[in-house]
Amino acid sequence: MSDKHFDSMVTLMDECQGDLLRSISDAVEPSVKWVCLQSADLSKQFAVEDIERARILQYPKGAPEVLELFRRRYALPVREEAEAGSG
């Protein structure tokens, strides 16, 4: 894809659904960071992990109920607990 086409696509996405895409990004960011930063501990950390895929798909894109599942944590990973205690 050329830079020109990419710029056009990003502009269109921002104009059409920018706020929705940003709210989804904000909701899933902690989950993605946790997955990327963890080494071997793959224990459940987010409430969304307990919801069946079919149930999530019943909601429309960007539904607040689904976004909240990504925000809700069971426990802080050890690394974050240590950082939180040091400040």
N, C-alpha and C positions, 0 to 999 in steps of 0.2 A: 504494500500500500504506500503510495507516495505521501510525502509530508503534507502536501496540499489537501489530499483526500482525508488524511488523518485529522488535520486541523478542522476540516469541515465536519467530520463525524463527531469530534469532541464538542464543537460549538453546538451542533444539533442536539446532542445528548444533554448538554447543559441547559439549553433553552427549553427542551421538552420535559426532562425529568431530573434536572440538576438537583433540586432540593431533596427529592426522594432518594436519589443515588447517594447523596451525601449523608442522609440519615441512616441508610443501610450500611454505608461504610463506617460511620461512627459506631454503630451497634456491633458490627462484627470485628472491628479492629482489635479489641482485647483478646478475642478468641484466636485470631490469626497470629498476633504477636506471641501468645502463649505457645501455640503449636510450633512456631519458628524458633523460639528460644529454649524450649525444653529439650533435654537429651533423651533419657530413657523412661522417665516417669510419664506414662500415658494414662494415668488414672483420670476418671471423669472430673472435670473442673467446671463445666457449664451446664445449666439446666436444659439447654437445647439438646444435649446428648441423650436425654431420656424420652424424647418425644419421637413417635414414629413418623417416618417420612410422609406417609399418606395423610396424617393429621395436619402436618405443617402445610402440605399442598392445598388444604381446604381454605386457607387464608389467601387473600389477595396480596400481590407484591407490595412489600413495605408495610404490611399490617403491624400496628404497634404491639400487638400481642406476641408476634413472632420476634420482632426486634428486641423486646424485653427478655425473651428467652436467651438471646445472645449476651445480653448485659448481665444477667443474673449468674452469679458465681457460687459454687459450693464452698470453696476455700481458696485462699490465696496460695499460689505456688510458693515453695520455700524461698526462692530467690526474691520474690516481691515482699514476703513477710520480713525478711532481713532488711531490705531497703526501707520499708515502712517504719521499722523500729529504730533505724539509725538517724531519722530526721527529727 
